[in-house]
Amino acid sequence: MNQIFHPSMNTIARASIFALGLIAAAIAVGFYFFVQSPYMTQVDVAREQPVPFSHRHHVDELGIDCRYCHTSVEDEAFAGIPPTHTCMTCHSQIHTGSEMLEPVRASYRTGVPLKWTRVHDLSDFVYFNHSIHVNKGIGCETCHGPVNEMPLAYKSETMFMAWCLECHRAPEKFIRPQEEIYTFGWDPEDQGELAAESQQALGAELVAEYNIETGRLDDCSICHR
């Protein structure tokens, strides 16, 4: 029987298979980096808001505590978005003619709430409770990043499951004393009497003190209900 294909076709076939493999690998790597990119995760991307609220000004410069606006963070799953009358507690007295704050004044006059854009918007299949994290020693900046330095709010972490599990599987790396929950830039080695303790050592003590059941923190049902 005559040979249909030239022997060189064997080399071409092997090269084609190898090239297809490289293309498939490149597509997979490209897709991975695309999913991790700020375009998809919105990490470090400031979200447009009805009023350009600056956490840096209110938190760092004026010293307003997180709980003044996010009133339910210690008691409920949702930290709470401040109603307009909270803003007007101050802005009925200061910057009363600011054009930038007109949407706030209009909301107060009409009773129609401002429609803030959520920066940290988890999927519907994820359950997250702020109160349990705050009461077990997780600081605001652990998840929300250096909010006190943000002129406009943005996500500093992906909020991917792998990122959550990093803490759930080793909470001692992140837990801090209750009195430091709302402190930004906190470091156990810079805190006077705690200076001799590393985060790992202090965290291990706090895990025991706060009765954190480390053996079941990565149970699927905790976040997916």
C-alpha positions as CSV (number, residue, x, y, z in Angstrom):
1,M,0.0,0.0,0.0
2,N,1.4,3.4,-1.0
3,Q,2.2,5.8,1.8
4,I,-0.4,8.6,1.8
5,F,1.5,11.2,4.0
6,H,5.2,12.2,3.7
7,P,7.3,11.1,6.7
8,S,7.8,14.8,7.6
9,M,4.1,14.9,8.6
10,N,5.0,13.0,11.8
11,T,7.1,15.9,12.9
12,I,4.5,18.4,11.9
13,A,1.8,16.4,13.8
14,R,4.0,16.3,16.9
15,A,4.8,20.0,16.7
16,S,1.0,20.8,16.2
17,I,0.1,18.8,19.3
18,F,2.8,20.6,21.3
19,A,1.7,24.0,20.0
20,L,-1.9,23.2,20.9
21,G,-0.8,22.3,24.4
22,L,1.1,25.6,24.7
23,I,-1.9,27.5,23.5
24,A,-4.2,25.7,26.0
25,A,-1.7,26.4,28.8
26,A,-1.4,30.1,27.8
27,I,-5.2,30.4,27.7
28,A,-5.5,28.9,31.2
29,V,-2.8,31.1,32.6
30,G,-4.3,34.2,30.9
31,F,-7.7,33.3,32.3
32,Y,-6.2,32.9,35.8
33,F,-4.6,36.4,35.7
34,F,-7.7,37.9,34.2
35,V,-9.8,36.6,37.1
36,Q,-7.2,37.9,39.5
37,S,-7.0,41.3,37.8
38,P,-8.5,44.5,39.3
39,Y,-10.9,44.6,36.4
40,M,-12.6,41.5,37.9
41,T,-11.8,41.8,41.6
42,Q,-12.2,45.6,41.8
43,V,-9.2,45.6,44.2
44,D,-7.8,49.1,44.5
45,V,-10.5,50.5,42.3
46,A,-12.4,53.4,43.9
47,R,-16.2,53.1,43.3
48,E,-18.2,56.0,42.2
49,Q,-20.6,57.3,44.9
50,P,-23.4,59.9,45.0
51,V,-21.2,61.9,47.3
52,P,-17.3,61.5,47.3
53,F,-17.1,60.5,50.9
54,S,-13.5,60.5,52.2
55,H,-12.7,58.0,54.9
56,R,-9.2,59.6,55.2
57,H,-10.7,62.9,56.1
58,H,-13.3,61.6,58.5
59,V,-11.3,58.8,60.2
60,D,-7.7,59.9,60.0
61,E,-8.0,63.7,60.1
62,L,-11.1,64.1,62.3
63,G,-10.7,60.9,64.3
64,I,-14.3,59.7,63.9
65,D,-14.7,56.1,65.2
66,C,-15.9,53.4,62.7
67,R,-18.9,52.7,65.0
68,Y,-20.2,56.3,64.7
69,C,-21.4,55.5,61.2
70,H,-21.4,51.7,61.1
71,T,-23.6,51.4,64.2
72,S,-24.6,47.7,64.0
73,V,-21.1,46.3,63.3
74,E,-20.8,44.8,66.9
75,D,-24.3,43.3,67.1
76,E,-25.5,42.3,63.6
77,A,-24.4,40.6,60.5
78,F,-24.5,43.9,58.5
79,A,-22.3,46.7,59.7
80,G,-24.8,49.2,58.5
81,I,-24.6,52.2,56.1
82,P,-25.2,55.5,57.9
83,P,-28.6,57.1,57.2
84,T,-28.6,60.7,56.0
85,H,-29.4,62.1,59.5
86,T,-26.1,60.8,60.7
87,C,-24.3,62.9,58.1
88,M,-26.4,65.9,58.9
89,T,-25.5,65.7,62.6
90,C,-22.4,67.5,61.6
91,H,-23.2,68.9,58.2
92,S,-26.2,70.9,59.4
93,Q,-23.6,73.0,61.1
94,I,-20.5,72.8,58.9
95,H,-20.0,73.1,55.1
96,T,-23.7,73.9,55.0
97,G,-23.4,75.5,51.6
98,S,-21.1,73.0,49.9
99,E,-22.2,72.1,46.4
100,M,-20.6,68.7,46.8
101,L,-22.9,67.9,49.8
102,E,-26.2,69.0,48.1
103,P,-27.2,65.3,47.5
104,V,-27.0,64.8,51.3
105,R,-29.1,67.9,52.0
106,A,-31.6,66.9,49.3
107,S,-31.9,63.4,50.8
108,Y,-32.5,65.0,54.3
109,R,-35.2,67.3,52.9
110,T,-37.0,64.7,51.0
111,G,-36.5,61.6,53.1
112,V,-35.2,59.7,50.1
113,P,-32.1,57.7,51.1
114,L,-28.9,58.1,49.2
115,K,-28.0,55.1,47.0
116,W,-24.5,54.3,48.0
117,T,-22.5,51.9,45.9
118,R,-21.4,48.9,47.9
119,V,-17.7,48.4,47.8
120,H,-17.6,45.0,49.5
121,D,-20.5,43.1,47.9
122,L,-20.3,39.4,48.5
123,S,-22.1,36.8,46.4
124,D,-25.6,35.8,47.5
125,F,-24.3,32.3,48.3
126,V,-21.9,33.6,50.9
127,Y,-23.0,34.4,54.5
128,F,-20.8,36.8,56.4
129,N,-21.5,38.2,59.9
130,H,-19.6,41.3,61.0
131,S,-20.5,40.9,64.7
132,I,-18.9,37.5,65.2
133,H,-15.6,38.6,63.5
134,V,-15.4,41.9,65.5
135,N,-16.2,40.2,68.8
136,K,-13.6,37.5,68.1
137,G,-10.8,39.9,67.6
138,I,-10.7,40.6,63.8
139,G,-9.9,44.3,63.2
140,C,-11.6,46.4,60.6
141,E,-8.4,46.9,58.6
142,T,-7.8,43.1,58.4
143,C,-10.5,42.9,55.8
144,H,-11.1,46.4,54.7
145,G,-7.5,47.5,54.5
146,P,-6.1,51.0,55.4
147,V,-9.5,52.7,55.3
148,N,-8.1,55.6,57.2
149,E,-5.8,56.4,54.2
150,M,-8.5,56.2,51.5
151,P,-9.8,59.4,50.0
152,L,-12.4,57.2,48.3
153,A,-13.3,53.7,49.5
154,Y,-12.0,50.7,47.6
155,K,-11.5,47.0,48.2
156,S,-8.0,46.1,49.4
157,E,-8.6,42.4,49.2
158,T,-10.2,40.1,46.7
159,M,-12.6,38.5,49.2
160,F,-12.0,35.2,47.4
161,M,-12.7,32.0,49.4
162,A,-9.0,31.2,49.5
163,W,-8.3,34.5,51.1
164,C,-11.0,33.9,53.8
165,L,-9.7,30.4,54.5
166,E,-6.2,31.8,55.1
167,C,-7.6,33.4,58.2
168,H,-10.1,30.7,59.1
169,R,-7.3,28.0,59.1
170,A,-4.8,30.1,61.1
171,P,-6.7,32.8,63.0
172,E,-3.8,33.4,65.3
173,K,-2.0,35.2,62.5
174,F,-4.7,37.9,62.4
175,I,-6.5,38.2,65.8
176,R,-5.9,41.2,68.0
177,P,-7.1,42.4,71.4
178,Q,-10.7,43.7,71.5
179,E,-9.5,47.2,72.4
180,E,-7.5,47.4,69.2
181,I,-10.3,46.3,66.8
182,Y,-10.8,49.8,65.5
183,T,-7.1,50.8,65.5
184,F,-5.5,51.3,62.1
185,G,-1.8,50.4,61.7
186,W,-1.9,48.2,64.8
187,D,1.2,46.0,65.4
188,P,1.6,44.0,68.6
189,E,5.3,44.6,68.6
190,D,4.7,48.4,68.9
191,Q,2.3,48.3,71.8
192,G,4.3,48.8,75.0
193,E,3.7,45.9,77.3
194,L,3.0,43.7,74.3
195,A,6.3,44.6,72.6
196,A,7.9,41.3,73.4
197,E,5.1,39.3,71.8
198,S,4.8,38.5,68.1
199,Q,1.5,38.3,66.3
200,Q,1.7,34.5,66.3
201,A,2.3,34.3,70.1
202,L,-0.3,36.9,71.0
203,G,-2.8,35.4,68.5
204,A,-2.4,31.9,70.0
205,E,-3.3,33.4,73.5
206,L,-6.3,35.3,72.1
207,V,-7.6,32.2,70.2
208,A,-7.8,30.4,73.6
209,E,-9.1,33.5,75.4
210,Y,-11.9,34.1,72.9
211,N,-12.9,30.4,72.8
212,I,-12.4,30.1,69.0
213,E,-13.0,26.6,67.7
214,T,-10.2,26.4,65.2
215,G,-11.0,22.8,64.3
216,R,-14.2,23.7,62.5
217,L,-13.5,27.2,61.0
218,D,-13.1,25.7,57.5
219,D,-16.4,23.9,57.6
220,C,-18.3,24.8,54.4
221,S,-21.6,25.4,56.3
222,I,-20.1,28.4,58.2
223,C,-20.1,30.6,55.1
224,H,-22.4,28.7,52.7
225,R,-25.9,28.2,54.2
